Amino acid sequence: MQLLIFYGFGFLALFSGIAMIMSRQPVTSALLMILNMFCLAGLYAQLGAHLIAALQVMVYAGAIMVLVLFVIMFLNLREKAGIVSKHGVMTQAVGIAVLGFVITAMVSKLDMAKLPAAKAPAADFGSVVAIGRVLFTDYLLPFEITSVLLLAAIVGAVVLAKRKV
């Protein structure tokens, strides 16, 4: 049953990713990206990393996609202009199929015996304590730089959005 759920999330993520790229409407692409983020959260949950799955939903499918939809609505983006050609859609579909075939052929040629053996994850993999320990010890400087960058982006957005009265 667990394998069936894994394959379901995997195929849905693959389908929503391809449909997101091929969509001509920006809002549809954004909604398909939200579906893709939920599928990735499901895959994280299957791996036992429930905190990462919850963060995936809250941060990416929630906050980031609201921001993307806000920008789409703010810029008043419409469907791509130009003549819709069935040849363009077919070219995209054929390109994706060929790329998938090439990647599948390359993976099938790998000699699995030469690859290193997979290690079992640590007992506290994906837990709040493990993520906090790594985030605030090994990656403290990048974490703080990211927080300063986000603060600068918020201040810049407020300055740009402020209207002169």
For each residue, the residues with C-beta under 8 A, 3 or more apart:
1: 4 5
2: 5 6 46
3: 6 7
4: 1 7 8
5: 1 2 8 9 42 46
6: 2 3 9 10 43 46
7: 3 4 10 11
8: 4 5 11 12
9: 5 6 12 13 39 42 43 46
10: 6 7 13 14 39 43
11: 7 8 14 15
12: 8 9 15 16 35 39
13: 9 10 16 17 36 39 40 43
14: 10 11 17 18
15: 11 12 18 19
16: 12 13 19 20 32 33 35 36 39
17: 13 14 20 21 32 36
18: 14 15 21 22 96
19: 15 16 22 23 32
20: 16 17 23 29 32 33 36
21: 17 18 29 92
22: 18 19 89 92 93
23: 19 20 28 29 32
24: 28 79 80 84
25: 28 29 79
26: 29 30 72 77 78
27: 30 31 69 72
28: 23 24 25 31 32
29: 20 21 23 25 26 32 33
30: 26 27 33 34 65 68 69 72
31: 27 28 34 35
32: 16 17 19 20 23 28 29 35 36
33: 16 20 29 30 36 37 65 68
34: 30 31 37 38 61 65
35: 12 16 31 32 38 39
36: 13 16 17 20 32 33 39 40
37: 33 34 40 41 56 57 60 61 65
38: 34 35 41 42 57 61
39: 9 10 12 13 16 35 36 42 43
40: 13 36 37 43 44 56 60
41: 37 38 44 45 53 54 56 57 61
42: 5 9 38 39 45 46 53
43: 6 9 10 13 39 40 46 47
44: 40 41 47 49 50 52 53 56 126
45: 41 42 48 49 50 53
46: 2 5 6 9 42 43
47: 43 44 121 126
48: 45 121 125 126
49: 44 45 52 53 125 126
50: 44 45 53 54 126
51: 54 55 126 127 128 131
52: 44 49 55 56 126 131
53: 41 42 44 45 49 50 56 57
54: 41 50 51 57 58
55: 51 52 58 59
56: 37 40 41 44 52 53 59 60 61
57: 37 38 41 53 54 60 61 62
58: 54 55 61 62 63
59: 55 56 62 63 64
60: 37 40 56 57 63 64 65
61: 34 37 38 41 56 57 58 64 65
62: 57 58 59 65 66
63: 58 59 60 66 67
64: 59 60 61 67 68
65: 30 33 34 37 60 61 62 68 69
66: 62 63 69 70
67: 63 64 70 71
68: 30 33 64 65 71 72
69: 27 30 65 66 72 73
70: 66 67 73 74
71: 67 68 74 75
72: 26 27 30 68 69 75 77
73: 69 70 76
74: 70 71
75: 71 72
76: 73
77: 26 72
78: 26 81
79: 24 25
80: 24
81: 78
82:
83:
84: 24 88
85: 88 89
86: 89 90
87: 90 91
88: 84 85 91 92
89: 22 85 86 92 93
90: 86 87 93 94
91: 87 88 94 95
92: 21 22 88 89 95 96
93: 22 89 90 96 97
94: 90 91 97 98
95: 91 92 98 99
96: 18 92 93 99 100
97: 93 94 100 101
98: 94 95 101 102
99: 95 96 102 103
100: 96 97 103 104
101: 97 98 104 105
102: 98 99 105 106
103: 99 100 106 107
104: 100 101 107 108
105: 101 102 108 109
106: 102 103 109 110
107: 103 104 110
108: 104 105
109: 105 106
110: 106 107 114 115
111: 114 115
112: 115
113:
114: 110 111
115: 110 111 112
116:
117:
118:
119:
120:
121: 47 48 125 126
122: 125 130
123:
124: 127 129 130
125: 48 49 121 122 130
126: 44 47 48 49 50 51 52 121 130 131
127: 51 124 130 131
128: 51 131 132
129: 124 132 133
130: 122 124 125 126 127 133 134
131: 51 52 126 127 128 134 135
132: 128 129 135 136
133: 129 130 136 137
134: 130 131 137 138 139
135: 131 132 138 139 140 143
136: 132 133 139 140 143
137: 133 134 140
138: 134 135
139: 134 135 136 142 143
140: 135 136 137 143 144
141: 144 145
142: 139 145 146
143: 135 136 139 140 146 147
144: 140 141 147 148
145: 141 142 148 149
146: 142 143 149 150
147: 143 144 150 151
148: 144 145 151 152
149: 145 146 152 153
150: 146 147 153 154
151: 147 148 154 155
152: 148 149 155 156
153: 149 150 156 157
154: 150 151 157 158
155: 151 152 158 159
156: 152 153 159 160
157: 153 154 160 161
158: 154 155 161 162
159: 155 156 162
160: 156 157
161: 157 158
162: 158 159
163:
164:
165:
